[in-house]
Amino acid sequence: MASWTFLTTHARVLLLVAHDPGVRLRDIAASLDITERSAFGIITDLVEAGYVIKEKTGRRNRYHIQAHLPLPEPTSQERTVGEVLALLAGTGPAASRKPAAAARTPGSGRDGQRLTAETGAGRAAGEPRDGGP
């Protein structure tokens, strides 16, 4: 079975930087199971694209995410880097918003369909569980 992740390595590096702006390349590499050279390359990509500003502080680097920039995805619907990071990291204003799907009653699907726990099949709201009269 192939191993894959939902987020790209670039996105995962951004999450690590969001949690700790002073994170070391060594720690990024260890956390993501990549080489330090790969971590350096990803940080360089993010800096060159303008999503991260690298500031030298003594012998260490400190990273500043440019959260106001839009995502590079054409299907992002004008989301910013900060909004996505807040959602994924569980911090900030985007994470505190109640999603539209949560406004529905628990266990309900679209168009008044209610999902049954036993089969996962939909049934109309108010319809008996066994489907009989």
N, CA, C and O atoms as a GROMACS GRO file, in nm:
protein
  532
    1MET      N    1   0.084  -0.117   0.000
    1MET     CA    2   0.000   0.000   0.000
    1MET      C    3   0.089   0.124   0.000
    1MET      O    4   0.185   0.132   0.076
    2ALA      N    5   0.056   0.219  -0.085
    2ALA     CA    6   0.136   0.341  -0.098
    2ALA      C    7   0.112   0.432   0.021
    2ALA      O    8   0.001   0.440   0.075
    3SER      N    9   0.217   0.501   0.061
    3SER     CA   10   0.208   0.595   0.172
    3SER      C   11   0.201   0.735   0.115
    3SER      O   12   0.282   0.772   0.030
    4TRP      N   13   0.103   0.816   0.162
    4TRP     CA   14   0.089   0.952   0.117
    4TRP      C   15   0.031   1.036   0.228
    4TRP      O   16  -0.022   0.982   0.325
    5THR      N   17   0.041   1.165   0.214
    5THR     CA   18  -0.016   1.256   0.312
    5THR      C   19  -0.112   1.351   0.243
    5THR      O   20  -0.099   1.377   0.123
    6PHE      N   21  -0.205   1.402   0.318
    6PHE     CA   22  -0.305   1.493   0.264
    6PHE      C   23  -0.242   1.627   0.229
    6PHE      O   24  -0.277   1.688   0.128
    7LEU      N   25  -0.152   1.674   0.312
    7LEU     CA   26  -0.087   1.803   0.291
    7LEU      C   27   0.050   1.783   0.226
    7LEU      O   28   0.118   1.684   0.253
    8THR      N   29   0.089   1.877   0.142
    8THR     CA   30   0.222   1.872   0.083
    8THR      C   31   0.326   1.898   0.192
    8THR      O   32   0.294   1.946   0.300
    9THR      N   33   0.448   1.865   0.162
    9THR     CA   34   0.556   1.892   0.256
    9THR      C   35   0.572   2.041   0.279
    9THR      O   36   0.605   2.084   0.389
   10HIS      N   37   0.549   2.121   0.175
   10HIS     CA   38   0.557   2.266   0.190
   10HIS      C   39   0.453   2.315   0.292
   10HIS      O   40   0.484   2.400   0.376
   11ALA      N   41   0.332   2.264   0.285
   11ALA     CA   42   0.228   2.303   0.379
   11ALA      C   43   0.262   2.257   0.520
   11ALA      O   44   0.238   2.329   0.616
   12ARG      N   45   0.318   2.138   0.532
   12ARG     CA   46   0.355   2.087   0.664
   12ARG      C   47   0.468   2.170   0.724
   12ARG      O   48   0.471   2.191   0.846
   13VAL      N   49   0.563   2.216   0.642
   13VAL     CA   50   0.669   2.305   0.690
   13VAL      C   51   0.608   2.436   0.737
   13VAL      O   52   0.647   2.488   0.842
   14LEU      N   53   0.514   2.492   0.661
   14LEU     CA   54   0.447   2.615   0.704
   14LEU      C   55   0.378   2.598   0.838
   14LEU      O   56   0.381   2.688   0.922
   15LEU      N   57   0.316   2.483   0.861
   15LEU     CA   58   0.252   2.458   0.990
   15LEU      C   59   0.354   2.456   1.103
   15LEU      O   60   0.330   2.512   1.210
   16LEU      N   61   0.467   2.392   1.079
   16LEU     CA   62   0.572   2.389   1.183
   16LEU      C   63   0.623   2.530   1.213
   16LEU      O   64   0.644   2.565   1.329
   17VAL      N   65   0.643   2.610   1.109
   17VAL     CA   66   0.690   2.748   1.127
   17VAL      C   67   0.582   2.830   1.199
   17VAL      O   68   0.615   2.916   1.281
   18ALA      N   69   0.456   2.805   1.168
   18ALA     CA   70   0.347   2.877   1.236
   18ALA      C   71   0.346   2.847   1.385
   18ALA      O   72   0.318   2.935   1.466
   19HIS      N   73   0.376   2.723   1.421
   19HIS     CA   74   0.379   2.685   1.562
   19HIS      C   75   0.503   2.736   1.633
   19HIS      O   76   0.499   2.769   1.752
   20ASP      N   77   0.615   2.743   1.560
   20ASP     CA   78   0.741   2.788   1.620
   20ASP      C   79   0.822   2.865   1.516
   20ASP      O   80   0.896   2.803   1.438
   21PRO      N   81   0.812   2.998   1.512
   21PRO     CA   82   0.885   3.077   1.412
   21PRO      C   83   1.036   3.063   1.422
   21PRO      O   84   1.107   3.098   1.328
   22GLY      N   85   1.087   3.013   1.533
   22GLY     CA   86   1.231   2.994   1.549
   22GLY      C   87   1.275   2.850   1.527
   22GLY      O   88   1.386   2.813   1.566
   23VAL      N   89   1.191   2.769   1.468
   23VAL     CA   90   1.222   2.627   1.448
   23VAL      C   91   1.348   2.611   1.362
   23VAL      O   92   1.370   2.686   1.267
   24ARG      N   93   1.430   2.514   1.399
   24ARG     CA   94   1.554   2.488   1.326
   24ARG      C   95   1.527   2.392   1.211
   24ARG      O   96   1.435   2.311   1.216
   25LEU      N   97   1.609   2.402   1.106
   25LEU     CA   98   1.597   2.310   0.993
   25LEU      C   99   1.610   2.165   1.038
   25LEU      O  100   1.542   2.076   0.986
   26ARG      N  101   1.696   2.141   1.134
   26ARG     CA  102   1.716   2.006   1.188
   26ARG      C  103   1.586   1.954   1.248
   26ARG      O  104   1.551   1.837   1.230
   27ASP      N  105   1.514   2.040   1.319
   27ASP     CA  106   1.388   2.000   1.381
   27ASP      C  107   1.277   1.980   1.277
   27ASP      O  108   1.195   1.889   1.291
   28ILE      N  109   1.275   2.064   1.174
   28ILE     CA  110   1.179   2.047   1.065
   28ILE      C  111   1.202   1.912   0.999
   28ILE      O  112   1.108   1.836   0.977
   29ALA      N  113   1.327   1.883   0.968
   29ALA     CA  114   1.361   1.757   0.902
   29ALA      C  115   1.321   1.637   0.987
   29ALA      O  116   1.263   1.541   0.936
   30ALA      N  117   1.351   1.643   1.115
   30ALA     CA  118   1.318   1.531   1.204
   30ALA      C  119   1.166   1.513   1.217
   30ALA      O  120   1.117   1.401   1.218
   31SER      N  121   1.094   1.623   1.227
   31SER     CA  122   0.948   1.616   1.243
   31SER      C  123   0.879   1.558   1.121
   31SER      O  124   0.780   1.485   1.133
   32LEU      N  125   0.931   1.590   1.003
   32LEU     CA  126   0.866   1.548   0.879
   32LEU      C  127   0.931   1.428   0.813
   32LEU      O  128   0.889   1.385   0.706
   33ASP      N  129   1.035   1.376   0.876
   33ASP     CA  130   1.108   1.260   0.823
   33ASP      C  131   1.163   1.289   0.683
   33ASP      O  132   1.148   1.209   0.590
   34ILE      N  133   1.228   1.406   0.670
   34ILE     CA  134   1.294   1.445   0.547
   34ILE      C  135   1.437   1.484   0.583
   34ILE      O  136   1.472   1.493   0.701
   35THR      N  137   1.519   1.505   0.483
   35THR     CA  138   1.657   1.546   0.510
   35THR      C  139   1.662   1.696   0.541
   35THR      O  140   1.571   1.771   0.507
   36GLU      N  141   1.770   1.738   0.606
   36GLU     CA  142   1.789   1.880   0.633
   36GLU      C  143   1.801   1.958   0.502
   36GLU      O  144   1.756   2.072   0.492
   37ARG      N  145   1.861   1.895   0.403
   37ARG     CA  146   1.874   1.959   0.272
   37ARG      C  147   1.737   1.984   0.211
   37ARG      O  148   1.713   2.089   0.151
   38SER      N  149   1.645   1.887   0.224
   38SER     CA  150   1.508   1.904   0.174
   38SER      C  151   1.436   2.015   0.250
   38SER      O  152   1.365   2.096   0.191
   39ALA      N  153   1.454   2.019   0.382
   39ALA     CA  154   1.393   2.123   0.464
   39ALA      C  155   1.445   2.261   0.421
   39ALA      O  156   1.368   2.356   0.410
   40PHE      N  157   1.576   2.270   0.397
   40PHE     CA  158   1.635   2.395   0.350
   40PHE      C  159   1.575   2.435   0.216
   40PHE      O  160   1.542   2.552   0.195
   41GLY      N  161   1.560   2.340   0.124
   41GLY     CA  162   1.504   2.367  -0.008
   41GLY      C  163   1.360   2.416   0.000
   41GLY      O  164   1.321   2.507  -0.074
   42ILE      N  165   1.281   2.357   0.089
   42ILE     CA  166   1.142   2.398   0.105
   42ILE      C  167   1.133   2.538   0.164
   42ILE      O  168   1.055   2.621   0.116
   43ILE      N  169   1.212   2.564   0.265
   43ILE     CA  170   1.215   2.700   0.323
   43ILE      C  171   1.259   2.800   0.216
   43ILE      O  172   1.202   2.909   0.207
   44THR      N  173   1.358   2.765   0.136
   44THR     CA  174   1.405   2.853   0.029
   44THR      C  175   1.292   2.879  -0.072
   44THR      O  176   1.272   2.992  -0.115
   45ASP      N  177   1.218   2.773  -0.108
   45ASP     CA  178   1.103   2.791  -0.198
   45ASP      C  179   1.002   2.889  -0.140
   45ASP      O  180   0.954   2.978  -0.210
   46LEU      N  181   0.970   2.873  -0.012
   46LEU     CA  182   0.870   2.957   0.053
   46LEU      C  183   0.918   3.102   0.064
   46LEU      O  184   0.839   3.195   0.050
   47VAL      N  185   1.049   3.120   0.089
   47VAL     CA  186   1.106   3.255   0.096
   47VAL      C  187   1.104   3.320  -0.042
   47VAL      O  188   1.065   3.436  -0.056
   48GLU      N  189   1.148   3.246  -0.144
   48GLU     CA  190   1.152   3.301  -0.280
   48GLU      C  191   1.012   3.335  -0.332
   48GLU      O  192   0.996   3.430  -0.408
   49ALA      N  193   0.912   3.258  -0.291
   49ALA     CA  194   0.774   3.284  -0.333
   49ALA      C  195   0.711   3.398  -0.253
   49ALA      O  196   0.604   3.447  -0.289
   50GLY      N  197   0.777   3.441  -0.146
   50GLY     CA  198   0.729   3.553  -0.066
   50GLY      C  199   0.636   3.514   0.048
   50GLY      O  200   0.584   3.602   0.116
   51TYR      N  201   0.615   3.385   0.070
   51TYR     CA  202   0.524   3.341   0.176
   51TYR      C  203   0.590   3.344   0.314
   51TYR      O  204   0.521   3.348   0.416
   52VAL      N  205   0.723   3.342   0.316
   52VAL     CA  206   0.797   3.346   0.443
   52VAL      C  207   0.910   3.447   0.429
   52VAL      O  208   0.975   3.456   0.325
   53ILE      N  209   0.932   3.524   0.536
   53ILE     CA  210   1.047   3.613   0.542
   53ILE      C  211   1.142   3.553   0.645
   53ILE      O  212   1.102   3.522   0.758
   54LYS      N  213   1.267   3.538   0.605
   54LYS     CA  214   1.368   3.480   0.694
   54LYS      C  215   1.450   3.593   0.755
   54LYS      O  216   1.503   3.678   0.684
   55GLU      N  217   1.458   3.593   0.887
   55GLU     CA  218   1.533   3.696   0.960
   55GLU      C  219   1.643   3.628   1.039
   55GLU      O  220   1.618   3.535   1.115
   56LYS      N  221   1.763   3.674   1.023
   56LYS     CA  222   1.877   3.619   1.096
   56LYS      C  223   1.880   3.683   1.234
   56LYS      O  224   1.884   3.806   1.247
   57THR      N  225   1.880   3.599   1.338
   57THR     CA  226   1.887   3.646   1.476
   57THR      C  227   2.005   3.573   1.541
   57THR      O  228   1.992   3.459   1.587
   58GLY      N  229   2.119   3.641   1.544
   58GLY     CA  230   2.239   3.576   1.595
   58GLY      C  231   2.280   3.464   1.500
   58GLY      O  232   2.299   3.486   1.380
   59ARG      N  233   2.293   3.343   1.554
   59ARG     CA  234   2.327   3.228   1.470
   59ARG      C  235   2.204   3.152   1.422
   59ARG      O  236   2.216   3.055   1.348
   60ARG      N  237   2.088   3.196   1.464
   60ARG     CA  238   1.963   3.126   1.430
   60ARG      C  239   1.882   3.208   1.330
   60ARG      O  240   1.904   3.327   1.312
   61ASN      N  241   1.789   3.141   1.266
   61ASN     CA  242   1.694   3.208   1.178
   61ASN      C  243   1.558   3.212   1.247
   61ASN      O  244   1.522   3.123   1.323
   62ARG      N  245   1.485   3.316   1.219
   62ARG     CA  246   1.348   3.330   1.265
   62ARG      C  247   1.264   3.356   1.141
   62ARG      O  248   1.302   3.436   1.055
   63TYR      N  249   1.151   3.290   1.132
   63TYR     CA  250   1.069   3.298   1.011
   63TYR      C  251   0.939   3.371   1.040
   63TYR      O  252   0.879   3.354   1.146
   64HIS      N  253   0.898   3.453   0.946
   64HIS     CA  254   0.774   3.529   0.957
   64HIS      C  255   0.687   3.494   0.837
   64HIS      O  256   0.724   3.520   0.723
   65ILE      N  257   0.572   3.434   0.863
   65ILE     CA  258   0.481   3.395   0.756
   65ILE      C  259   0.402   3.518   0.713
   65ILE      O  260   0.353   3.595   0.796
   66GLN      N  261   0.390   3.535   0.585
   66GLN     CA  262   0.313   3.645   0.527
   66GLN      C  263   0.169   3.595   0.509
   66GLN      O  264   0.127   3.556   0.400
   67ALA      N  265   0.095   3.598   0.619
   67ALA     CA  266  -0.037   3.537   0.627
   67ALA      C  267  -0.141   3.605   0.539
   67ALA      O  268  -0.244   3.545   0.508
   68HIS      N  269  -0.116   3.727   0.498
   68HIS     CA  270  -0.213   3.800   0.417
   68HIS      C  271  -0.211   3.760   0.269
   68HIS      O  272  -0.302   3.796   0.194
   69LEU      N  273  -0.108   3.688   0.228
   69LEU     CA  274  -0.096   3.653   0.086
   69LEU      C  275  -0.196   3.544   0.048
   69LEU      O  276  -0.226   3.456   0.128
   70PRO      N  277  -0.247   3.550  -0.075
   70PRO     CA  278  -0.341   3.446  -0.120
   70PRO      C  279  -0.266   3.316  -0.146
   70PRO      O  280  -0.146   3.315  -0.173
   71LEU      N  281  -0.339   3.207  -0.139
   71LEU     CA  282  -0.280   3.078  -0.172
   71LEU      C  283  -0.247   3.072  -0.320
   71LEU      O  284  -0.312   3.139  -0.400
   72PRO      N  285  -0.147   2.994  -0.358
   72PRO     CA  286  -0.111   2.987  -0.500
   72PRO      C  287  -0.206   2.899  -0.581
   72PRO      O  288  -0.188   2.887  -0.702
   73GLU      N  289  -0.304   2.837  -0.518
   73GLU     CA  290  -0.396   2.748  -0.586
   73GLU      C  291  -0.504   2.827  -0.659
   73GLU      O  292  -0.561   2.920  -0.602
   74PRO      N  293  -0.534   2.791  -0.784
   74PRO     CA  294  -0.640   2.862  -0.855
   74PRO      C  295  -0.779   2.832  -0.799
   74PRO      O  296  -0.872   2.910  -0.822
   75THR      N  297  -0.795   2.723  -0.728
   75THR     CA  298  -0.926   2.685  -0.673
   75THR      C  299  -0.941   2.723  -0.527
   75THR      O  300  -1.032   2.675  -0.461
   76SER      N  301  -0.853   2.809  -0.476
   76SER     CA  302  -0.854   2.842  -0.334
   76SER      C  303  -0.967   2.935  -0.294
   76SER      O  304  -0.986   2.960  -0.174
   77GLN      N  305  -1.042   2.988  -0.388
   77GLN     CA  306  -1.152   3.079  -0.361
   77GLN      C  307  -1.106   3.199  -0.279
   77GLN      O  308  -1.173   3.241  -0.184
   78GLU      N  309  -0.991   3.254  -0.316
   78GLU     CA  310  -0.937   3.374  -0.252
   78GLU      C  311  -0.908   3.358  -0.104
   78GLU      O  312  -0.922   3.454  -0.028
   79ARG      N  313  -0.868   3.243  -0.060
   79ARG     CA  314  -0.827   3.221   0.078
   79ARG      C  315  -0.683   3.267   0.094
   79ARG      O  316  -0.604   3.260   0.000
   80THR      N  317  -0.650   3.314   0.214
   80THR     CA  318  -0.514   3.356   0.241
   80THR      C  319  -0.439   3.244   0.313
   80THR      O  320  -0.500   3.151   0.367
   81VAL      N  321  -0.309   3.255   0.313
   81VAL     CA  322  -0.225   3.160   0.383
   81VAL      C  323  -0.263   3.157   0.531
   81VAL      O  324  -0.271   3.050   0.591
   82GLY      N  325  -0.286   3.273   0.589
   82GLY     CA  326  -0.321   3.282   0.731
   82GLY      C  327  -0.450   3.212   0.765
   82GLY      O  328  -0.460   3.147   0.869
   83GLU      N  329  -0.551   3.224   0.677
   83GLU     CA  330  -0.679   3.157   0.702
   83GLU      C  331  -0.664   3.006   0.703
   83GLU      O  332  -0.720   2.938   0.789
   84VAL      N  333  -0.588   2.954   0.609
   84VAL     CA  334  -0.569   2.809   0.602
   84VAL      C  335  -0.485   2.760   0.720
   84VAL      O  336  -0.516   2.657   0.779
   85LEU      N  337  -0.381   2.834   0.755
   85LEU     CA  338  -0.299   2.795   0.870
   85LEU      C  339  -0.381   2.797   0.998
   85LEU      O  340  -0.368   2.708   1.082
   86ALA      N  341  -0.466   2.899   1.014
   86ALA     CA  342  -0.550   2.908   1.134
   86ALA      C  343  -0.646   2.789   1.141
   86ALA      O  344  -0.670   2.736   1.249
   87LEU      N  345  -0.698   2.748   1.029
   87LEU     CA  346  -0.788   2.634   1.025
   87LEU      C  347  -0.715   2.505   1.059
   87LEU      O  348  -0.763   2.426   1.140
   88LEU      N  349  -0.599   2.485   0.999
   88LEU     CA  350  -0.524   2.361   1.022
   88LEU      C  351  -0.458   2.356   1.159
   88LEU      O  352  -0.450   2.250   1.221
   89ALA      N  353  -0.409   2.471   1.205
   89ALA     CA  354  -0.339   2.475   1.334
   89ALA      C  355  -0.435   2.491   1.451
   89ALA      O  356  -0.396   2.472   1.566
   90GLY      N  357  -0.562   2.526   1.423
   90GLY     CA  358  -0.661   2.541   1.529
   90GLY      C  359  -0.646   2.670   1.608
   90GLY      O  360  -0.683   2.676   1.725
   91THR      N  361  -0.592   2.773   1.544
   91THR     CA  362  -0.577   2.902   1.610
   91THR      C  363  -0.629   3.012   1.523
   91THR      O  364  -0.648   2.992   1.403
   92GLY      N  365  -0.653   3.126   1.580
   92GLY     CA  366  -0.690   3.243   1.502
   92GLY      C  367  -0.838   3.249   1.470
   92GLY      O  368  -0.914   3.161   1.509
   93PRO      N  369  -0.878   3.354   1.398
   93PRO     CA  370  -1.020   3.378   1.371
   93PRO      C  371  -1.084   3.275   1.280
   93PRO      O  372  -1.202   3.245   1.298
   94ALA      N  373  -1.011   3.218   1.183
   94ALA     CA  374  -1.071   3.120   1.092
   94ALA      C  375  -1.108   2.993   1.166
   94ALA      O  376  -1.206   2.927   1.131
   95ALA      N  377  -1.032   2.957   1.268
   95ALA     CA  378  -1.060   2.834   1.342
   95ALA      C  379  -1.180   2.851   1.434
   95ALA      O  380  -1.245   2.752   1.468
   96SER      N  381  -1.209   2.975   1.475
   96SER     CA  382  -1.319   2.996   1.569
   96SER      C  383  -1.453   3.011   1.499
   96SER      O  384  -1.558   3.008   1.564
   97ARG      N  385  -1.452   3.026   1.368
   97ARG     CA  386  -1.578   3.035   1.294
   97ARG      C  387  -1.648   2.901   1.291
   97ARG      O  388  -1.583   2.797   1.279
   98LYS      N  389  -1.779   2.904   1.303
   98LYS     CA  390  -1.857   2.781   1.298
   98LYS      C  391  -1.881   2.746   1.152
   98LYS      O  392  -1.938   2.826   1.078
   99PRO      N  393  -1.837   2.627   1.106
   99PRO     CA  394  -1.858   2.591   0.966
   99PRO      C  395  -2.006   2.575   0.936
   99PRO      O  396  -2.086   2.540   1.023
  100ALA      N  397  -2.043   2.601   0.812
  100ALA     CA  398  -2.184   2.594   0.770
  100ALA      C  399  -2.240   2.455   0.791
  100ALA      O  400  -2.357   2.442   0.828
  101ALA      N  401  -2.162   2.350   0.769
  101ALA     CA  402  -2.211   2.213   0.784
  101ALA      C  403  -2.248   2.184   0.929
  101ALA      O  404  -2.337   2.104   0.955
  102ALA      N  405  -2.181   2.249   1.023
  102ALA     CA  406  -2.209   2.224   1.164
  102ALA      C  407  -2.341   2.286   1.207
  102ALA      O  408  -2.395   2.251   1.312
  103ALA      N  409  -2.393   2.378   1.127
  103ALA     CA  410  -2.519   2.443   1.162
  103ALA      C  411  -2.638   2.348   1.146
  103ALA      O  412  -2.743   2.369   1.207
  104ARG      N  413  -2.622   2.244   1.062
  104ARG     CA  414  -2.729   2.146   1.047
  104ARG      C  415  -2.739   2.062   1.173
  104ARG      O  416  -2.647   2.059   1.254
  105THR      N  417  -2.850   1.994   1.189
  105THR     CA  418  -2.866   1.908   1.305
  105THR      C  419  -2.770   1.790   1.294
  105THR      O  420  -2.742   1.744   1.183
  106PRO      N  421  -2.720   1.740   1.407
  106PRO     CA  422  -2.625   1.629   1.402
  106PRO      C  423  -2.686   1.509   1.332
  106PRO      O  424  -2.800   1.472   1.356
  107GLY      N  425  -2.606   1.450   1.244
  107GLY     CA  426  -2.649   1.330   1.174
  107GLY      C  427  -2.733   1.358   1.052
  107GLY      O  428  -2.773   1.264   0.983
  108SER      N  429  -2.762   1.484   1.021
  108SER     CA  430  -2.845   1.512   0.904
  108SER      C  431  -2.758   1.542   0.785
  108SER      O  432  -2.650   1.600   0.799
  109GLY      N  433  -2.804   1.505   0.670
  109GLY     CA  434  -2.733   1.531   0.546
  109GLY      C  435  -2.805   1.639   0.469
  109GLY      O  436  -2.882   1.716   0.525
  110ARG      N  437  -2.779   1.644   0.339
  110ARG     CA  438  -2.844   1.743   0.253
  110ARG      C  439  -2.991   1.707   0.232
  110ARG      O  440  -3.027   1.590   0.241
  111ASP      N  441  -3.073   1.804   0.205
  111ASP     CA  442  -3.213   1.786   0.166
  111ASP      C  443  -3.294   1.706   0.266
  111ASP      O  444  -3.378   1.626   0.226
  112GLY      N  445  -3.271   1.725   0.394
  112GLY     CA  446  -3.351   1.658   0.496
  112GLY      C  447  -3.320   1.511   0.513
  112GLY      O  448  -3.390   1.443   0.587
  113GLN      N  449  -3.218   1.461   0.447
  113GLN     CA  450  -3.182   1.320   0.463
  113GLN      C  451  -3.113   1.302   0.597
  113GLN      O  452  -3.033   1.386   0.638
  114ARG      N  453  -3.143   1.195   0.663
  114ARG     CA  454  -3.078   1.163   0.789
  114ARG      C  455  -2.999   1.035   0.768
  114ARG      O  456  -3.052   0.938   0.714
  115LEU      N  457  -2.875   1.035   0.810
  115LEU     CA  458  -2.791   0.917   0.792
  115LEU      C  459  -2.808   0.823   0.909
  115LEU      O  460  -2.801   0.865   1.025
  116THR      N  461  -2.830   0.698   0.879
  116THR     CA  462  -2.845   0.600   0.986
  116THR      C  463  -2.708   0.547   1.023
  116THR      O  464  -2.622   0.530   0.937
  117ALA      N  465  -2.688   0.521   1.150
  117ALA     CA  466  -2.560   0.472   1.199
  117ALA      C  467  -2.535   0.329   1.154
  117ALA      O  468  -2.420   0.291   1.130
  118GLU      N  469  -2.641   0.249   1.141
  118GLU     CA  470  -2.623   0.108   1.109
  118GLU      C  471  -2.575   0.086   0.966
  118GLU      O  472  -2.482   0.008   0.943
  119THR      N  473  -2.635   0.154   0.870
  119THR     CA  474  -2.606   0.127   0.731
  119THR      C  475  -2.538   0.240   0.659
  119THR      O  476  -2.476   0.219   0.555
  120GLY      N  477  -2.547   0.361   0.713
  120GLY     CA  478  -2.492   0.477   0.645
  120GLY      C  479  -2.584   0.524   0.534
  120GLY      O  480  -2.552   0.621   0.464
  121ALA      N  481  -2.698   0.456   0.516
  121ALA     CA  482  -2.791   0.494   0.411
  121ALA      C  483  -2.876   0.612   0.456
  121ALA      O  484  -2.901   0.630   0.575
  122GLY      N  485  -2.919   0.690   0.361
  122GLY     CA  486  -3.001   0.806   0.393
  122GLY      C  487  -3.147   0.767   0.408
  122GLY      O  488  -3.194   0.673   0.344
  123ARG      N  489  -3.219   0.841   0.493
  123ARG     CA  490  -3.364   0.825   0.504
  123ARG      C  491  -3.421   0.962   0.530
  123ARG      O  492  -3.353   1.049   0.584
  124ALA      N  493  -3.544   0.982   0.494
  124ALA     CA  494  -3.607   1.112   0.514
  124ALA      C  495  -3.627   1.138   0.662
  124ALA      O  496  -3.652   1.046   0.738
  125ALA      N  497  -3.616   1.264   0.702
  125ALA     CA  498  -3.637   1.300   0.842
  125ALA      C  499  -3.776   1.261   0.885
  125ALA      O  500  -3.873   1.290   0.815
  126GLY      N  501  -3.788   1.196   0.999
  126GLY     CA  502  -3.917   1.155   1.051
  126GLY      C  503  -3.959   1.017   1.004
  126GLY      O  504  -4.055   0.962   1.057
  127GLU      N  505  -3.891   0.959   0.906
  127GLU     CA  506  -3.924   0.826   0.858
  127GLU      C  507  -3.878   0.723   0.960
  127GLU      O  508  -3.769   0.737   1.015
  128PRO      N  509  -3.959   0.618   0.989
  128PRO     CA  510  -3.919   0.517   1.087
  128PRO      C  511  -3.788   0.451   1.047
  128PRO      O  512  -3.756   0.438   0.929
  129ARG      N  513  -3.712   0.408   1.148
  129ARG     CA  514  -3.581   0.349   1.128
  129ARG      C  515  -3.588   0.223   1.041
  129ARG      O  516  -3.499   0.200   0.959
  130ASP      N  517  -3.691   0.140   1.058
  130ASP     CA  518  -3.698   0.016   0.984
  130ASP      C  519  -3.760   0.034   0.845
  130ASP      O  520  -3.767  -0.061   0.768
  131GLY      N  521  -3.803   0.153   0.813
  131GLY     CA  522  -3.859   0.183   0.683
  131GLY      C  523  -4.005   0.142   0.669
  131GLY      O  524  -4.066   0.165   0.565
  132GLY      N  525  -4.063   0.080   0.773
  132GLY     CA  526  -4.202   0.036   0.768
  132GLY      C  527  -4.298   0.145   0.808
  132GLY      O  528  -4.255   0.258   0.835
  133PRO      N  529  -4.431   0.115   0.813
  133PRO     CA  530  -4.532   0.215   0.847
  133PRO      C  531  -4.528   0.261   0.987
  133PRO      O  532  -4.609   0.345   1.026
   0.00000   0.00000   0.00000
